[in-house]
Amino acid sequence: MIRLFTFIILSFGFNTLIAQKHDYTWYLGFGDLSNNSLDSVWGRSVIDYNFSLSDESIQYNGFSFMDFDLTNATISGDQGNFLFSYNGLYIEDASHKPMINGTAMSDSGDEGGDVLIQGGLILPLPNSDSKYVLFHQSFKYIGTFGTAGYTLYFSIIDMTENQGLGAVIEKRHLLITDTLDYGKLTATRHANGRDWWILQPRFNSYEYHRILLTSTGPEILPTQRTNQLHRSGLGQAFFSPNGSKYAMFSAISQNQGNYLHIYDFDRCTGMLSNDVVHNYQIGPDDVGGICFSPNSNILYLMAYHWIFQFDLNAEDVIGSKRLVANRDAYVDNIPGTGALIPHSFFCGQLSPNGKIYISSIGSVRVLSTIDYPDKWGAQCKVNQHSVHLPTVNRSLPNFPNYRLGPLDGSECDTLGIDNFPLSRFRSDQDTGDHLKFRFVDLSSYEPEVWYWEFGDGGISGMQHPEHKYSDRGVYEVCLRVSNINGSDTFCETIHIGTTSTREKESGIQVQAYPNPFHDYLTIQLPNHYYPVGAKMVLYDSQGQKIMHGDIKHGSNTFQLTQIPSGIYFFTLVQNGKLLSSGRVVKQ
């Protein structure tokens, strides 16, 4: 339920900024052209934030054959509806078929196409309601150095074509021919709030290619030469969510080291400044990536075994480095292959729910998360292999911050677009005290004042408050955010230990996946339901109890490696009442 607190402003600026749910649907995993059955660990996993930002909705997609290795570019419409994906080889539309004119997008003769981390990036064409621009890079081998980028193209997709499924109307326009860094395509909004800056590092160079995307298409600007050499290697590059910083990480080798560059970025001119460099040598496995916190104050470095923080407001940014996680010994036993693959900390991506998701360099069925990345030290709460996927995966979609507005008051704020705040939040239930909640503000476009109503008479003016309810019940939680331009209110109903405000309660619908399962079974509760003392009980086909476990909000994964193959039944029980039940098959 969304309510505008005071008024609706029907202006060009408001309409341009208010939605922007282009990152609400994530497609992950390796396709399988030979096996499209639900019992396969090969295929597509979907993370969908359209249901709620309080917990990711994870599904198996058995209709798509698109294979994501490292290149993963995905886009949704303004309202979060999935539009299309690019994997370095071709474009797939919402019907999960190759888009019209969207095949043969790669220079590579390899079946997998151009496999590069951040090798594809999709941006909405400014001033268009239907057109999108795909930037995509090809690669080449350069002797002892390994793989590098070679050419940078752009293609334009028009979603009004083919009855709304879209078509590529301009294909593979050549932008740059050069020896480029390996992927690392990223973007941020121009200070005018409409256009986009794209940076593309050259290979082992002092220089960056600069591209400005306007309503007329991409424009190549003069390259910028920085003061220090940046080394090219496996890694990521990102702008901070507020666009004021740019960071790039490259893992070279144990002997040559791993390099992290952090710059200031001018959203008016598209120029970098104040290069800070960190070179460290730890071990041979230190491939990894980076990600900024939502408030742009902390940079995270994922380095296979470790996760580090850097305080971007510190006088000595590199000296502020702090270790926040050591990789544990979790290993994924991939069914049907005999492969034992350890999880690791590889690439990162900030999600709409304010968490950072982390992939693994090995193809495993898990993601790790940083739940409170705005927090310093252990309070950021790294959750290792906490998200279980139906399929194996090692990629993450490449998203910029689509919800960044103009730099109000700057010399480039010339289009009359204002930052009208957009209210959003997520609700986190305390697993120890089920009536206690932490509410995380996810609002965009520079809110300055926060006003919370918790549905039980309680209020707060904090940005990220905590609140404890006195009893189970159904509560409507509302957040109103305001700044000088206006206000916006977002409300969400949460069910704490009850399904109804009426005397007679009904059950809840849960998702059990994968089904059939091999070793791990995930029970996912509806996003609005927060249990209080709920249990899952598993029975065999004879009605004998096999195991039981606690159930929390969202996704609950149980390791069932030791039980034999067969048919099983589960029940979800809370305070002696049946919440849900189902049938699953162990292969």
TANORBEL-V905091 format. One line per field, one symbol per residue. ss: DSSP state (A for helix, B for strand, O for the rest). psi: psi as a letter, one per 20 degrees, with the letter a starting at -180 (. if undefined). burial: + if it has 16 or more other C-alpha atoms within 10 Angstrom, else -. Layout:
BEGIN
ss: ???
psi: ???
burial: ???
END
This chain:
BEGIN
ss: OBBOOOOOOOOAAAAAAOOOOOOOBBBBOOOOOOOOOOOOOOOBBBBBOOOOOOOOBBBBBOOOOOOOOOOOBBBBOOOOOBBBBBOOOOBBBOOOOBOBOOOOOOOOOOOOOOOOOOOBBBBBOOOOOOBBBBBBBBBBBOAAAOBBBBBBBBBBBBOOOAAAOOBBBBBBBBBBBBBBOOOOOBBBBOOOOOOBBBBBBBOOBBBBBBBBBBOOBBBBBBBBBBBBBBOOOBOOBBBOOOOOBBBBBBBBBOOOBBBBBBBBBBOOOOBBBBBBBBBBOOOOOOOBBBBBOOOOOBBBBBBBOBBBBBBOOOOOOAAAOBBBBBOOOOBBBBOOOOBBBBOOBOOBBBOOOOOBBBOOOOOBBBBBBBOOOOOOAAAAOBBBBBBBBBBBBOOOOOOOOOOOOOOOOOOOOOOOOOOOOBOOBBBBBOOOOOOBBBBBBOOBOOOOBBBBBOOOOOBBOOOOOBBBOOOOBBBBBBBBBBBOOBBBBBBBBBBBOOOOOOOOOOOOOOBBBOOOBOOBBBBBOOOOBBOOOBBBBBBBOOOOBBBBBBOOOOBBBBBOOOOOOBBBBBBBBBOOBBBBBBBBBBO
psi: ppppggrpomrggghhhhellikippprrproiiokqijqiqbpqppojhgqiiqpoprpojipjpooehpopqqrrhjippfrqpjigrppaijkqpqpjjrliqhpiqhibooppliqppqpppjpiiqqpoppqrrrpmciicqrqgqprqqppoiiqlkiirqohpplppgpororqnckprrqqqiijgrqpppoqrpmriqpppppoaiiappprqqpprhqppqpaparqqqqhjjiqpqpppofrhgiapppppqqpoigikqqrlpppppqogrijlqaarqqqhjjipppopmfhqpqqpoiiqhnghiipppipppajpppooqihjpooqrrodqqpprhjiqpqprqhqnrkqqrqohmiiqqbiihnpoplhopqhrqqjrqqopaoilparnpiriimijjpqnpqppqrqpoppihniipqppopkqrllqhppoqpjijiqrqjqgmrqppqhrqappopqppqqahhaqqppqpppoojqiqirhpqraqprppqqoqrghpppopqqhipoqokqqpppqaijjppgrqrqprqcpoppplhiqrqapqqqqpppljqpgrrrprpp.
burial: ------------++-+++-+++++++++++++---+-+++++++++++++-+++++++++++-+++++++++++++++-+++++++++++++++-+++++++--++++---+++++++++++++++---+++++++++++------+++++++++++++-----++++--++--++--+++++++++++++++++++++++++-++++++++++---+----++-+---++++++++++++++-+++++++++---++++++++++++-+++----+--------+++++++++-+++++++++++++++++----++--++-++++----+++------++++++++++++++++++++++++++++++++++-+---+++-+++++++++++++++++++++++++---++---+++++++++++++++--++-+-+++++++++--+-++++---+---+--+-++---+++-+++++++--+++++++-++++++----------+++++++++++++++++++++++++++++++---------+++++++++---------+++++++---++++-++++-
END
